[in-house]
Amino acid sequence: MKGLNKITCCLLAALLMPCAGHAENEQYGANFNNADIRQFVEIVGQHLGKTILIDPSVQGTISVRSNDTFSQQEYYQFFLSILDLYGYSVITLDNGFLKVVRSANVKTSPGMIADSSRPGVGDELVTRIVPLRTFLLVTWPPCSAR
């Protein structure tokens, strides 16, 4: 079974190889049938030229097929959407690495802080700090003792 899984992954990797052309014009396709999610993440990382860290809790298989081809940016958004469907999220770290975690753990994981120069794109998860400019202070009189 493991040998078949490796052959399947190799065939899928070949399908995902970018079409000939300039780097900015490369197109990607996706066809994964019952593929290990960790191998899916590794293949996408290779194609995007990104270092992707995978939380040990990320396990399982995925099945996805697209008849379309994608630019590199579209392929990344497709990757984020697929992981979201399976209950996982990608956190962009300040050093440029990507980290795949369970969506339930996103709140406790450090990630990129968004600002006007890096607002985040598509399904990308970011933390935004909103300054509190004014607030209303309501003072209640102390409760009288009975």
SULBELJO-V59736 format. One record per pair of residues at least 12 apart in sequence whose ideal C-beta (glycine too) atoms are under 6 Angstrom apart, sorted by the first residue. I is the first residue (numbers start at 1). J is the second residue. Records with the same first field share a line. If there is no record, write none. Layout:
I = J / J
This chain:
9 = 39
12 = 32
13 = 43
15 = 29 / 31
16 = 28 / 43 / 47
27 = 69
28 = 70 / 75
29 = 69
30 = 66
31 = 65
32 = 62 / 64
33 = 63
34 = 61 / 63
35 = 62
36 = 61
37 = 60 / 62
38 = 54
40 = 62
41 = 54 / 100
44 = 79
50 = 98
51 = 97
52 = 98
53 = 97 / 99
54 = 100
55 = 101
57 = 102
58 = 100
62 = 86
64 = 82
77 = 122
80 = 123
81 = 123
84 = 123
87 = 103
88 = 100
89 = 103 / 106 / 125
91 = 109 / 111 / 125
92 = 112
111 = 127
112 = 126
113 = 127
114 = 126 / 128
